[in-house]
Amino acid sequence: MQRIQRNIITGLLTALPLLLTAWVVSFVVDIMVAGGRPLVDGIARSLQESLPEVAALLRDPTFQSVLAVFVTLVVLYLLGALATQVLGRRMLALFDRLMARIPLVQSVYGAVRKLITALQSAPAGQQRVVLIEFPTPEMKALGFVTKIFDDADGGGAIAAVYVPTAPNPTSGYMELVPVERLVFLDWTANDAMQFILSGGTAAPEHLGFGPRYRPPNAPG
């Protein structure tokens, strides 16, 4: 019985990377299919009269899903290319202002937009990736500094830190931590995301764990 249990656990641990990869890929593919399917359906309806065979093929669930993923990837590529151009940045800024005028939508869209922007670039050259004392003072968790506040009571700077969960960084905790209690890491945001997604297996070789470790460009 012990051998059976040991082999089952070993098999589970062996399959876990594949299962997590399949889960993440399935989640992303489902999003892309949901995003591209309305366009594929519209094309099928427009071709119903002139090319009914093509329209029927476009309505096939498997073919429709594959084409929807392809269409979504093309749209994302074009959006990324557009966002790097001056005209594209102006159009995105105009779209942001438009979303800011819609009740309820502006609250959700604006918050997510600010979070993505915060994770993409560090403010004024400061370190973004930190360790905080969580969930106990003896333990530390990896987080991203999203904003630094001045304490109204004169107690020093306070950092808003987003602590993502592994291996799904889209959920996590929002913590307010005094800046002097942060451990600033010289990791990039990509290093930190790989660390989280891999459950800590993919990470830089060195980790400044002690409270006195502060890179030269750390705030405070």
LINQUIKA-V780735 format. One record per residue. N is the residue number from 1. RES is the residue in one letter. D_LAST is the distance of its C-alpha to the last C-alpha in whole Angstrom. Layout:
# LINQUIKA-V780735
n: <N N>
res: <RES RES>
d_last: <D_LAST D_LAST>
This chain:
# LINQUIKA-V780735
n: <1 2 3 4 5 6 7 8 9 10 11 12 13 14 15 16 17 18 19 20 21 22 23 24 25 26 27 28 29 30 31 32 33 34 35 36 37 38 39 40 41 42 43 44 45 46 47 48 49 50 51 52 53 54 55 56 57 58 59 60 61 62 63 64 65 66 67 68 69 70 71 72 73 74 75 76 77 78 79 80 81 82 83 84 85 86 87 88 89 90 91 92 93 94 95 96 97 98 99 100 101 102 103 104 105 106 107 108 109 110 111 112 113 114 115 116 117 118 119 120 121 122 123 124 125 126 127 128 129 130 131 132 133 134 135 136 137 138 139 140 141 142 143 144 145 146 147 148 149 150 151 152 153 154 155 156 157 158 159 160 161 162 163 164 165 166 167 168 169 170 171 172 173 174 175 176 177 178 179 180 181 182 183 184 185 186 187 188 189 190 191 192 193 194 195 196 197 198 199 200 201 202 203 204 205 206 207 208 209 210 211 212 213 214 215 216 217 218 219 220>
res: <M Q R I Q R N I I T G L L T A L P L L L T A W V V S F V V D I M V A G G R P L V D G I A R S L Q E S L P E V A A L L R D P T F Q S V L A V F V T L V V L Y L L G A L A T Q V L G R R M L A L F D R L M A R I P L V Q S V Y G A V R K L I T A L Q S A P A G Q Q R V V L I E F P T P E M K A L G F V T K I F D D A D G G G A I A A V Y V P T A P N P T S G Y M E L V P V E R L V F L D W T A N D A M Q F I L S G G T A A P E H L G F G P R Y R P P N A P G>
d_last: <58 55 55 55 52 50 52 51 47 47 48 46 43 45 45 41 40 43 43 39 39 42 41 38 40 43 40 39 43 43 41 42 46 45 44 47 49 50 50 53 55 55 56 59 60 61 63 65 68 68 67 67 67 63 62 63 61 58 59 59 56 55 56 54 51 51 51 49 46 47 47 43 42 44 42 39 39 41 38 35 37 37 34 33 35 35 38 36 33 34 37 34 32 35 36 32 33 37 35 33 36 38 37 36 36 33 31 31 31 28 26 27 26 23 22 24 22 19 20 21 19 15 13 13 13 10 11 13 15 14 16 16 18 21 24 24 21 23 23 20 20 19 18 16 13 15 13 10 11 11 13 16 17 14 12 9 7 10 11 14 15 19 21 24 27 29 31 31 27 29 28 26 23 21 18 15 13 10 7 7 11 10 12 11 14 16 18 20 20 24 23 22 25 27 26 27 30 31 30 28 31 30 26 25 26 23 21 18 18 17 14 13 13 10 11 11 9 7 4 0>
